[in-house]
Amino acid sequence: MNDRMTRPALGGLFPLIVRRPGEMPHHGSAAGQATAFVAILYASDQKRAVVLMADGNYGASITNCAEELVTFLHRFHLEPAPVALADIRWIYRDSVGNWDEIVPSVVHGTQIYCVNYRPLDGRALKDVLDCVAAEGVSLCDDDKALLVEYLAPGPQH
């Protein structure tokens, strides 16, 4: 048996709900709906990560509660891994269907107080997968198919 266990690239797929901006996110969905459908992906060096979020059009939008989502995900999922905040790329699909990036801009400790947004070079899922690969995340074909299905718009969640 291998003494050193390596973390799989696909670290988790789960929904989060934020009912109103300013509220703490919580895990779960309401009748299959969520604020964000989240995928956590780890780079092969185990020190970097990419977080993908697809807006579920329930409760607050990702854009309106980005600080809460980023703080929650970092504190409870990525910091224990351990992955530093500066080593995480935050990519999301907004409620209109465009893929953009969230960039934490005002940070104190592990609390994110302000974020900026920037568009990806391309705004399709293929462009997102290119960003994921560029960050050193290597997904097998099965995990990539699962990720694409999970992040696709629609009621499949």
MDTraj code that builds the backbone (N, CA, C; nanometers):
import mdtraj as md
import numpy as np

residues = "MET ASN ASP ARG MET THR ARG PRO ALA LEU GLY GLY LEU PHE PRO LEU ILE VAL ARG ARG PRO GLY GLU MET PRO HIS HIS GLY SER ALA ALA GLY GLN ALA THR ALA PHE VAL ALA ILE LEU TYR ALA SER ASP GLN LYS ARG ALA VAL VAL LEU MET ALA ASP GLY ASN TYR GLY ALA SER ILE THR ASN CYS ALA GLU GLU LEU VAL THR PHE LEU HIS ARG PHE HIS LEU GLU PRO ALA PRO VAL ALA LEU ALA ASP ILE ARG TRP ILE TYR ARG ASP SER VAL GLY ASN TRP ASP GLU ILE VAL PRO SER VAL VAL HIS GLY THR GLN ILE TYR CYS VAL ASN TYR ARG PRO LEU ASP GLY ARG ALA LEU LYS ASP VAL LEU ASP CYS VAL ALA ALA GLU GLY VAL SER LEU CYS ASP ASP ASP LYS ALA LEU LEU VAL GLU TYR LEU ALA PRO GLY PRO GLN HIS".split()
xyz = np.array([
    [0.0836, -0.1189, 0.0000],
    [0.0000, 0.0000, 0.0000],
    [0.0875, 0.1244, 0.0000],
    [0.0407, 0.2246, -0.0649],
    [0.1132, 0.3497, -0.0763],
    [0.1094, 0.4251, 0.0563],
    [0.2276, 0.4656, 0.1063],
    [0.2320, 0.5403, 0.2325],
    [0.1738, 0.6800, 0.2185],
    [0.1877, 0.7352, 0.1011],
    [0.1419, 0.8728, 0.0802],
    [0.0156, 0.8725, -0.0043],
    [-0.0920, 0.9146, 0.0552],
    [-0.2185, 0.9241, -0.0180],
    [-0.2227, 1.0597, -0.0873],
    [-0.2622, 1.0581, -0.2123],
    [-0.2783, 1.1847, -0.2827],
    [-0.4263, 1.2155, -0.2954],
    [-0.4561, 1.3411, -0.2854],
    [-0.5937, 1.3871, -0.2943],
    [-0.6371, 1.3786, -0.4401],
    [-0.7572, 1.3292, -0.4663],
    [-0.8043, 1.3274, -0.6055],
    [-0.8256, 1.4698, -0.6564],
    [-0.8161, 1.4851, -0.7878],
    [-0.8339, 1.6182, -0.8473],
    [-0.9735, 1.6727, -0.8203],
    [-1.0749, 1.5875, -0.8310],
    [-1.2128, 1.6296, -0.8055],
    [-1.2387, 1.6153, -0.6562],
    [-1.2296, 1.7283, -0.5856],
    [-1.2372, 1.7268, -0.4404],
    [-1.3772, 1.7294, -0.3831],
    [-1.4763, 1.7672, -0.4615],
    [-1.6123, 1.7703, -0.4108],
    [-1.7074, 1.8403, -0.5046],
    [-1.8301, 1.7909, -0.5042],
    [-1.9420, 1.8521, -0.5767],
    [-2.0559, 1.8639, -0.4768],
    [-2.1056, 1.9854, -0.4539],
    [-2.2126, 2.0009, -0.3561],
    [-2.2842, 2.1340, -0.3765],
    [-2.4123, 2.1405, -0.3377],
    [-2.4874, 2.2663, -0.3462],
    [-2.4754, 2.3476, -0.2173],
    [-2.4826, 2.4790, -0.2322],
    [-2.4879, 2.5703, -0.1185],
    [-2.6064, 2.6639, -0.1361],
    [-2.6648, 2.7016, -0.0235],
    [-2.7753, 2.7975, -0.0240],
    [-2.7360, 2.9204, 0.0573],
    [-2.7630, 3.0373, 0.0014],
    [-2.7554, 3.1649, 0.0733],
    [-2.8883, 3.2331, 0.0448],
    [-2.9719, 3.2455, 0.1450],
    [-3.1061, 3.3000, 0.1221],
    [-3.1038, 3.4493, 0.0886],
    [-3.0163, 3.5251, 0.1597],
    [-3.0048, 3.6689, 0.1368],
    [-2.8579, 3.7091, 0.1485],
    [-2.8145, 3.8103, 0.0725],
    [-2.6769, 3.8586, 0.0873],
    [-2.6488, 3.8932, 0.2333],
    [-2.5302, 3.8605, 0.2798],
    [-2.4921, 3.8857, 0.4182],
    [-2.5132, 3.7669, 0.5092],
    [-2.5915, 3.6693, 0.4672],
    [-2.6136, 3.5491, 0.5480],
    [-2.5054, 3.4461, 0.5217],
    [-2.4814, 3.3626, 0.6213],
    [-2.3842, 3.2544, 0.6094],
    [-2.4396, 3.1467, 0.5164],
    [-2.3616, 3.1005, 0.4197],
    [-2.4060, 2.9894, 0.3345],
    [-2.4227, 2.8624, 0.4166],
    [-2.5054, 2.7728, 0.3682],
    [-2.5129, 2.6404, 0.4296],
    [-2.5264, 2.5352, 0.3207],
    [-2.4816, 2.4148, 0.3544],
    [-2.4857, 2.3043, 0.2591],
    [-2.6289, 2.2586, 0.2374],
    [-2.6562, 2.2151, 0.1170],
    [-2.7865, 2.1582, 0.0873],
    [-2.8563, 2.2317, -0.0246],
    [-2.9739, 2.1818, -0.0536],
    [-3.0564, 2.2424, -0.1577],
    [-3.2004, 2.2420, -0.1097],
    [-3.2832, 2.3173, -0.1760],
    [-3.4257, 2.3234, -0.1455],
    [-3.4993, 2.2733, -0.2688],
    [-3.5545, 2.1545, -0.2594],
    [-3.6245, 2.0929, -0.3728],
    [-3.5367, 2.0925, -0.4980],
    [-3.4074, 2.0604, -0.4779],
    [-3.3150, 2.0529, -0.5900],
    [-3.2574, 2.1856, -0.6342],
    [-3.2991, 2.2949, -0.5705],
    [-3.2494, 2.4274, -0.6080],
    [-3.1453, 2.4748, -0.5074],
    [-3.0508, 2.5555, -0.5549],
    [-2.9466, 2.6082, -0.4677],
    [-2.8997, 2.7430, -0.5205],
    [-2.8328, 2.8170, -0.4341],
    [-2.7689, 2.9412, -0.4768],
    [-2.6528, 2.9090, -0.5696],
    [-2.5714, 2.8111, -0.5288],
    [-2.4524, 2.7749, -0.6064],
    [-2.4328, 2.6245, -0.6056],
    [-2.4036, 2.5710, -0.7222],
    [-2.3594, 2.4326, -0.7345],
    [-2.2076, 2.4409, -0.7459],
    [-2.1383, 2.3843, -0.6476],
    [-1.9952, 2.4052, -0.6291],
    [-1.9160, 2.2809, -0.6682],
    [-1.8031, 2.3031, -0.7333],
    [-1.7058, 2.1971, -0.7616],
    [-1.5700, 2.2463, -0.7130],
    [-1.5043, 2.1663, -0.6294],
    [-1.3702, 2.1988, -0.5825],
    [-1.2730, 2.1053, -0.6531],
    [-1.1734, 2.1650, -0.7175],
    [-1.0752, 2.0895, -0.7951],
    [-0.9356, 2.1217, -0.7429],
    [-0.8543, 2.0179, -0.7235],
    [-0.7189, 2.0361, -0.6721],
    [-0.6158, 2.0146, -0.7817],
    [-0.5149, 2.1012, -0.7844],
    [-0.4050, 2.0871, -0.8796],
    [-0.3196, 1.9671, -0.8405],
    [-0.2458, 1.9164, -0.9359],
    [-0.1641, 1.7977, -0.9106],
    [-0.0550, 1.8232, -0.8071],
    [-0.0139, 1.9488, -0.7875],
    [0.0871, 1.9785, -0.6853],
    [0.0275, 1.9808, -0.5443],
    [-0.1045, 1.9655, -0.5329],
    [-0.1765, 1.9604, -0.4052],
    [-0.1727, 2.0922, -0.3278],
    [-0.1195, 2.1983, -0.3875],
    [-0.1078, 2.3262, -0.3177],
    [-0.1968, 2.4339, -0.3764],
    [-0.2584, 2.4058, -0.4911],
    [-0.3450, 2.5027, -0.5572],
    [-0.4811, 2.4386, -0.5812],
    [-0.5803, 2.5248, -0.6013],
    [-0.7155, 2.4740, -0.6262],
    [-0.7902, 2.5690, -0.7187],
    [-0.8927, 2.5142, -0.7805],
    [-0.9871, 2.5928, -0.8593],
    [-1.1250, 2.5610, -0.8041],
    [-1.2024, 2.6636, -0.7759],
    [-1.3403, 2.6450, -0.7313],
    [-1.4304, 2.6948, -0.8430],
    [-1.5178, 2.6064, -0.8892],
    [-1.6162, 2.6417, -0.9907],
    [-1.7521, 2.6484, -0.9241],
    [-1.8290, 2.7521, -0.9550],
    [-1.9638, 2.7658, -0.9007],
    [-2.0587, 2.8006, -1.0143],
    [-2.1699, 2.7302, -1.0196],
    [-2.2742, 2.7606, -1.1176],
    [-2.3939, 2.8161, -1.0424],
    [-2.4408, 2.9335, -1.0815],
    [-2.5551, 2.9965, -1.0157],
    [-2.6790, 2.9109, -1.0358],
    [-2.7462, 2.8806, -0.9256],
    [-2.8664, 2.7982, -0.9310],
    [-2.9956, 2.8772, -0.9321],
    [-2.9862, 3.0115, -0.9336],
    [-3.1054, 3.0974, -0.9375],
    [-3.2008, 3.0717, -0.8212],
    [-3.1444, 3.0495, -0.7020],
    [-3.2269, 3.0305, -0.5833],
    [-3.1648, 3.1117, -0.4699],
    [-3.2457, 3.1875, -0.3991],
    [-3.1941, 3.2721, -0.2921],
    [-3.1139, 3.3865, -0.3521],
    [-3.0053, 3.4214, -0.2863],
    [-2.9182, 3.5278, -0.3369],
    [-2.8402, 3.4758, -0.4573],
    [-2.8062, 3.5641, -0.5489],
    [-2.7235, 3.5224, -0.6626],
    [-2.5779, 3.5130, -0.6173],
    [-2.4973, 3.4389, -0.6915],
    [-2.3548, 3.4301, -0.6593],
    [-2.2928, 3.5692, -0.6588],
    [-2.3288, 3.6520, -0.7544],
    [-2.2740, 3.7876, -0.7629],
    [-2.3054, 3.8678, -0.6368],
    [-2.4246, 3.8510, -0.5804],
    [-2.4659, 3.9291, -0.4633],
    [-2.4174, 3.8727, -0.3304],
    [-2.3628, 3.7518, -0.3309],
    [-2.3135, 3.6952, -0.2044],
    [-2.1753, 3.6320, -0.2229],
    [-2.0974, 3.6858, -0.3149],
    [-1.9653, 3.6287, -0.3445],
    [-1.8733, 3.6289, -0.2227],
    [-1.8729, 3.7370, -0.1457],
    [-1.7861, 3.7435, -0.0277],
    [-1.8199, 3.6319, 0.0704],
    [-1.9492, 3.6100, 0.0927],
    [-1.9913, 3.5057, 0.1858],
    [-1.9530, 3.3669, 0.1342],
    [-1.9745, 3.3426, 0.0056],
    [-1.9422, 3.2118, -0.0521],
    [-1.7923, 3.1842, -0.0484],
    [-1.7117, 3.2816, -0.0899],
    [-1.5669, 3.2618, -0.0930],
    [-1.5125, 3.2406, 0.0482],
    [-1.5571, 3.3220, 0.1442],
    [-1.5131, 3.3054, 0.2827],
    [-1.5504, 3.1677, 0.3353],
    [-1.6750, 3.1270, 0.3168],
    [-1.7235, 2.9978, 0.3654],
    [-1.6451, 2.8823, 0.3030],
    [-1.6314, 2.8848, 0.1713],
    [-1.5626, 2.7752, 0.1026],
    [-1.4157, 2.7684, 0.1419],
    [-1.3516, 2.8832, 0.1541],
    [-1.2111, 2.8810, 0.1951],
    [-1.1974, 2.8300, 0.3380],
    [-1.2751, 2.8853, 0.4284],
    [-1.2608, 2.8511, 0.5700],
    [-1.2939, 2.7047, 0.5989],
    [-1.3999, 2.6530, 0.5396],
    [-1.4459, 2.5190, 0.5767],
    [-1.4041, 2.4076, 0.4816],
    [-1.3594, 2.4415, 0.3623],
    [-1.3238, 2.3368, 0.2665],
    [-1.1787, 2.3429, 0.2208],
    [-1.1253, 2.4606, 0.1989],
    [-0.9929, 2.4705, 0.1380],
    [-0.8806, 2.4982, 0.2369],
    [-0.9029, 2.5823, 0.3348],
    [-0.7989, 2.6108, 0.4335],
    [-0.7573, 2.4838, 0.5086],
    [-0.8509, 2.3959, 0.5477],
    [-0.8094, 2.2719, 0.6144],
    [-0.7299, 2.1777, 0.5236],
    [-0.7338, 2.1983, 0.3925],
    [-0.6727, 2.1053, 0.2962],
    [-0.5208, 2.0917, 0.3036],
    [-0.4334, 2.1799, 0.3273],
    [-0.4458, 2.3251, 0.3300],
    [-0.4127, 2.3871, 0.1937],
    [-0.4960, 2.4806, 0.1522],
    [-0.4712, 2.5586, 0.0312],
    [-0.4884, 2.7056, 0.0699],
    [-0.3854, 2.7847, 0.0444],
    [-0.3882, 2.9272, 0.0788],
    [-0.4845, 3.0021, -0.0129],
    [-0.5457, 3.1054, 0.0400],
    [-0.6414, 3.1855, -0.0357],
    [-0.5808, 3.2371, -0.1668],
    [-0.4556, 3.2781, -0.1637],
    [-0.3900, 3.3313, -0.2843],
    [-0.3689, 3.2247, -0.3916],
    [-0.3798, 3.0977, -0.3542],
    [-0.3562, 2.9872, -0.4477],
    [-0.4851, 2.9241, -0.4992],
    [-0.5951, 2.9978, -0.4866],
    [-0.7254, 2.9473, -0.5317],
    [-0.7778, 3.0380, -0.6423],
    [-0.8261, 2.9770, -0.7472],
    [-0.8919, 3.0514, -0.8549],
    [-1.0415, 3.0270, -0.8411],
    [-1.1206, 3.1334, -0.8404],
    [-1.2652, 3.1286, -0.8192],
    [-1.3356, 3.1633, -0.9499],
    [-1.4001, 3.0666, -1.0114],
    [-1.4673, 3.0872, -1.1399],
    [-1.6148, 3.0526, -1.1224],
    [-1.7026, 3.1366, -1.1772],
    [-1.8455, 3.1108, -1.1592],
    [-1.9246, 3.1427, -1.2855],
    [-2.0387, 3.0754, -1.2958],
    [-2.1344, 3.1061, -1.4026],
    [-2.2450, 3.1874, -1.3391],
    [-2.2666, 3.3078, -1.3909],
    [-2.3680, 3.3951, -1.3327],
    [-2.5079, 3.3519, -1.3748],
    [-2.6065, 3.4225, -1.3248],
    [-2.7461, 3.3849, -1.3503],
    [-2.7867, 3.4040, -1.4958],
    [-2.7055, 3.4765, -1.5738],
    [-2.7326, 3.4951, -1.7165],
    [-2.6667, 3.3842, -1.7995],
    [-2.5692, 3.3149, -1.7394],
    [-2.5010, 3.2054, -1.8080],
    [-2.3586, 3.2346, -1.8494],
    [-2.3070, 3.3531, -1.8140],
    [-2.1686, 3.3885, -1.8474],
    [-2.0735, 3.3392, -1.7390],
    [-1.9584, 3.2889, -1.7798],
    [-1.8542, 3.2469, -1.6864],
    [-1.7600, 3.3635, -1.6620],
    [-1.7371, 3.3951, -1.5357],
    [-1.6493, 3.5040, -1.4951],
    [-1.5633, 3.4567, -1.3791],
    [-1.4770, 3.5456, -1.3330],
    [-1.3892, 3.5119, -1.2221],
    [-1.4133, 3.6072, -1.1059],
    [-1.4096, 3.5528, -0.9846],
    [-1.4179, 3.6312, -0.8619],
    [-1.2753, 3.6461, -0.8099],
    [-1.2372, 3.7700, -0.7780],
    [-1.1026, 3.7969, -0.7282],
    [-1.1148, 3.8637, -0.5913],
    [-1.0819, 3.7920, -0.4815],
    [-1.0855, 3.8558, -0.3497],
    [-0.9926, 3.9769, -0.3480],
    [-1.0438, 4.0914, -0.3007],
    [-0.9633, 4.2137, -0.3053],
    [-0.9382, 4.2757, -0.1685],
    [-1.0302, 4.2621, -0.0746],
    [-1.0089, 4.3119, 0.0610],
    [-1.0239, 4.1926, 0.1545],
    [-0.9093, 4.1517, 0.2114],
    [-0.9048, 4.0303, 0.2928],
    [-0.8386, 4.0636, 0.4257],
    [-0.8968, 4.0141, 0.5343],
    [-0.8353, 4.0254, 0.6662],
    [-0.8370, 3.8866, 0.7276],
    [-0.7205, 3.8260, 0.7391],
    [-0.7147, 3.6878, 0.7865],
    [-0.7796, 3.5964, 0.6842],
    [-0.8838, 3.5265, 0.7273],
    [-0.9564, 3.4386, 0.6350],
    [-1.0920, 3.4967, 0.5967],
    [-1.1176, 3.6205, 0.6356],
    [-1.2447, 3.6859, 0.6035],
    [-1.2281, 3.7719, 0.4788],
    [-1.3142, 3.7482, 0.3800],
    [-1.3119, 3.8265, 0.2571],
    [-1.4199, 3.9340, 0.2691],
    [-1.3805, 4.0604, 0.2610],
    [-1.4749, 4.1709, 0.2760],
    [-1.5184, 4.2319, 0.1436],
    [-1.4391, 4.2125, 0.0401],
    [-1.4725, 4.2709, -0.0891],
    [-1.4104, 4.1852, -0.1990],
    [-1.4812, 4.1757, -0.3102],
    [-1.4288, 4.1031, -0.4259],
    [-1.4429, 4.1901, -0.5503],
    [-1.3621, 4.1606, -0.6481],
    [-1.3753, 4.2194, -0.7810],
    [-1.4123, 4.1071, -0.8765],
    [-1.4568, 4.1449, -0.9928],
    [-1.4961, 4.0465, -1.0941],
    [-1.4195, 4.0752, -1.2217],
    [-1.3863, 3.9685, -1.2938],
    [-1.3277, 3.9876, -1.4259],
    [-1.3770, 3.8755, -1.5163],
    [-1.4015, 3.9094, -1.6420],
    [-1.4480, 3.8065, -1.7353],
    [-1.3334, 3.7130, -1.7725],
    [-1.3674, 3.5890, -1.8007],
    [-1.2680, 3.4971, -1.8556],
    [-1.2390, 3.5387, -1.9991],
    [-1.1298, 3.4904, -2.0536],
    [-1.0982, 3.5216, -2.1938],
    [-1.2115, 3.4774, -2.2848],
    [-1.2670, 3.3619, -2.2576],
    [-1.3855, 3.3135, -2.3274],
    [-1.4895, 3.2850, -2.2213],
    [-1.6136, 3.2747, -2.2579],
    [-1.7159, 3.2629, -2.1538],
    [-1.7942, 3.1337, -2.1631],
    [-1.7413, 3.0349, -2.2355],
    [-1.8081, 2.9057, -2.2494],
    [-1.7439, 2.8049, -2.1537],
    [-1.8120, 2.6938, -2.1304],
    [-1.7608, 2.5907, -2.0406],
    [-1.6253, 2.5379, -2.0893],
    [-1.6054, 2.5319, -2.2186],
    [-1.4757, 2.4876, -2.2718],
    [-1.3642, 2.5802, -2.2231],
    [-1.3903, 2.7103, -2.2192],
    [-1.2918, 2.8068, -2.1704],
    [-1.2630, 2.7850, -2.0218],
    [-1.3660, 2.7492, -1.9474],
    [-1.3493, 2.7190, -1.8051],
    [-1.2590, 2.5972, -1.7892],
    [-1.2848, 2.4922, -1.8669],
    [-1.2029, 2.3712, -1.8586],
    [-1.0583, 2.3996, -1.8989],
    [-1.0377, 2.4908, -1.9923],
    [-0.9015, 2.5320, -2.0286],
    [-0.8329, 2.6012, -1.9105],
    [-0.9060, 2.6863, -1.8374],
    [-0.8518, 2.7524, -1.7178],
    [-0.8161, 2.6499, -1.6106],
    [-0.9036, 2.5526, -1.5932],
    [-0.8804, 2.4464, -1.4949],
    [-0.7502, 2.3736, -1.5280],
    [-0.7332, 2.3350, -1.6528],
    [-0.6116, 2.2645, -1.6951],
    [-0.4879, 2.3532, -1.6785],
    [-0.5012, 2.4822, -1.7093],
    [-0.3882, 2.5747, -1.6970],
    [-0.3426, 2.5905, -1.5522],
    [-0.4314, 2.5655, -1.4572],
    [-0.3969, 2.5742, -1.3150],
    [-0.3342, 2.4454, -1.2625],
    [-0.3172, 2.3462, -1.3493],
    [-0.2516, 2.2221, -1.3078],
    [-0.3457, 2.1145, -1.2596],
    [-0.4755, 2.1310, -1.2837],
    [-0.5732, 2.0286, -1.2458],
    [-0.5834, 1.9296, -1.3613],
    [-0.5618, 1.8040, -1.3306],
    [-0.5684, 1.6992, -1.4321],
    [-0.6861, 1.6075, -1.3998],
    [-0.7920, 1.6178, -1.4796],
    [-0.9124, 1.5377, -1.4577],
    [-0.9145, 1.4194, -1.5533],
    [-0.9508, 1.3016, -1.5010],
    [-0.9712, 1.1874, -1.5894],
    [-1.1006, 1.2115, -1.6681],
    [-1.1211, 1.1353, -1.7731],
    [-1.2388, 1.1549, -1.8588],
    [-1.3691, 1.1405, -1.7813],
    [-1.3763, 1.0431, -1.6881],
    [-1.4986, 1.0229, -1.6097],
    [-1.5277, 1.1431, -1.5205],
    [-1.4247, 1.1955, -1.4532],
    [-1.4441, 1.3126, -1.3669],
    [-1.4811, 1.4361, -1.4483],
    [-1.4197, 1.4514, -1.5652],
    [-1.4521, 1.5657, -1.6513],
    [-1.5978, 1.5585, -1.6966],
    [-1.6437, 1.4388, -1.7340],
    [-1.7836, 1.4216, -1.7765],
    [-1.8787, 1.4514, -1.6608],
    [-1.8448, 1.4040, -1.5404],
    [-1.9268, 1.4306, -1.4223],
    [-1.9325, 1.5805, -1.3939],
    [-1.8196, 1.6467, -1.4035],
    [-1.8125, 1.7904, -1.3791],
    [-1.8963, 1.8684, -1.4801],
    [-1.8832, 1.8350, -1.6068],
    [-1.9595, 1.9036, -1.7120],
    [-2.1091, 1.8844, -1.6899],
    [-2.1498, 1.7630, -1.6554],
    [-2.2922, 1.7361, -1.6299],
    [-2.3410, 1.8139, -1.5080],
    [-2.2596, 1.8181, -1.4023],
    [-2.2980, 1.8856, -1.2788],
    [-2.3125, 2.0366, -1.2988],
    [-2.2250, 2.0950, -1.3794],
    [-2.2259, 2.2404, -1.3977],
    [-2.3182, 2.2882, -1.5083],
    [-2.3730, 2.1962, -1.5856],
    [-2.4621, 2.2353, -1.6957],
    [-2.5891, 2.2992, -1.6408],
    [-2.6407, 2.4015, -1.7089],
    [-2.7661, 2.4619, -1.6640],
    [-2.8797, 2.3611, -1.6748],
    [-2.9743, 2.3718, -1.5847],
    [-3.0918, 2.2856, -1.5957],
    [-3.1242, 2.2134, -1.4669],
    [-3.2276, 2.1309, -1.4694],
    [-3.2807, 2.0680, -1.3485],
    [-3.2148, 1.9357, -1.3109],
    [-3.0966, 1.9012, -1.3648],
    [-3.0368, 1.7716, -1.3384],
    [-2.9804, 1.7574, -1.1982],
    [-2.9744, 1.8643, -1.1208],
    [-2.9125, 1.8592, -0.9884],
    [-3.0033, 1.7883, -0.8960],
])
top = md.Topology()
chain = top.add_chain()
for i, resn in enumerate(residues, 1):
    res = top.add_residue(resn, chain, resSeq=i)
    for name in ("N", "CA", "C"):
        top.add_atom(name, md.element.get_by_symbol(name[0]), res)
traj = md.Trajectory(xyz[None], top)
